[in-house]
Amino acid sequence: MLEAVHTFLDYVAVERGLSRHTIAAYSNDLRSLVEFLSSATVLRNQAQAWQAVTRDDIARFMADMDERGYSTATRARKVASLKSFMGFMKAEGLINDNPVAHVRSPRIGRRLPKAMNVEDAGRLLDSAARDTSPEGLRDYAILELMYASGMRVSEVTGLDVKDVDLNAATVRAFGKGSKERVIPLHETAVEASRNYLARGRPVSAGRHGETEALFLDVRGRRITRQGVWLRLRRVAALTGITSHITPHTLRHSFATHLLHGGASLRHVQELLGHASIATTQVYTHLTSDHVRREYEKAHPRAS
C-alpha cells in the first residue's frame, strides 16, 4: 500500500510543485489511514489492497479519528488528503471506485490571527533596528521584509540573494504551487536588506555557508521557519509586546494595514498571492465600511 502512497507523493512534488510541508502533511495523513486499515484487518488481499477499500472502511476511519479526539481542522485536512490521493488513484486506473468521492469534509470555522496595530508594528521594527550585530541586521531585514511584502515565512526563508532586486525595490516570492509574484518594497525595507547584505550576511557566509540563500543562520545555513519564529519572539519580548506574535501575524498586519490605508482588495490579493479574492476578504476581516468604499468607487451608479 505504501508504494502507491510514495507514487502519489512523487506526483504532487514533481507535477503539482507542492511545498515540502504540504507533502509531509499528505504523507502523515495517508500513513495514518494505512495503519488504521492494517490494524482493523480490513486488508484481506494485499495485492489488491486499495481496490478493496470501501466507503464503510473510510467511515470507520473517520469515526476512529473522532473517538481519538482529533480536532475538526485535523479531520478536515485528512479528508482532503484522502480525496486527493483517491482521486489520483482513480485517474491512474489503480482503483475502479473512489470510496472518498462523496465523503463530506467536517465544517470548520476560519480562525484568523489578530493584526498588530500600526503603533506596535512600528515599535517592534524600531526595537529590531537597534541590534547592529550580524544576527541583528539579519533579523531586522527579515522583519522589515515581511511587514513590507506580506510574504509567508516559508517564502522568506526560501529566498535566494538573486530574488531581491534592491535597485528596483522589489522581491520575487514563490508561493503555494511555486506560483511566482513580484512584490514592491518600500525604502526602509530596501535599506535594511542592503545593510544586512553588506555587513551581516558576509559574516555568516564566511563560515562555509550556503552561497545562494539570502538569510543565513550563525552557522552559514539557510535559516529555518522555526529560527525566524524564535528571533521574532525574542524581539517582541525586548520590545515589551506581550501579545502572541508569529510570523503570520506580520503577514496579516501587512494586509490589514494596507486595506485600512485605502489599498484596493484586488491589489492586496495579488500581493498576498491568493488565488481567490474571497480568501483575501476573510483573511483581512474586512469592515463593512471598507466594502462600502470599494463598492462606491467601482459601481457607476453608486457615485
Sequence and secondary structure as in RCSB ss.txt:
>XXXX:A:sequence
MLEAVHTFLDYVAVERGLSRHTIAAYSNDLRSLVEFLSSATVLRNQAQAWQAVTRDDIARFMADMDERGYSTATR
ARKVASLKSFMGFMKAEGLINDNPVAHVRSPRIGRRLPKAMNVEDAGRLLDSAARDTSPEGLRDYAILELMYASG
MRVSEVTGLDVKDVDLNAATVRAFGKGSKERVIPLHETAVEASRNYLARGRPVSAGRHGETEALFLDVRGRRITR
QGVWLRLRRVAALTGITSHITPHTLRHSFATHLLHGGASLRHVQELLGHASIATTQVYTHLTSDHVRREYEKAHP
RAS
>XXXX:A:secstr
 HHHHHHHHHHHHHTS   HHHHHHHHHHHHHHHHHHHHTT  S GGGHHHH  HHHHHHHHHHHHHTT  HHHH
HHHHHHHHHHHHHHHHTTS SS TTTT               HHHHHHHHHHHHT  SHHHHHHHHHHHHHHHH 
  HHHHHT BGGGEETTTTEEEEE GGG EEEEE  HHHHHHHHHIIIIIHHHHHTTT  SSBSSB TTSSB  H
HHHHHHHHHHHHHHT  S   HHHHHHHHHHHHHHTT  HHHHHHHHT S HHHHHHHTT  HHHHHHHHHHH T
TT 
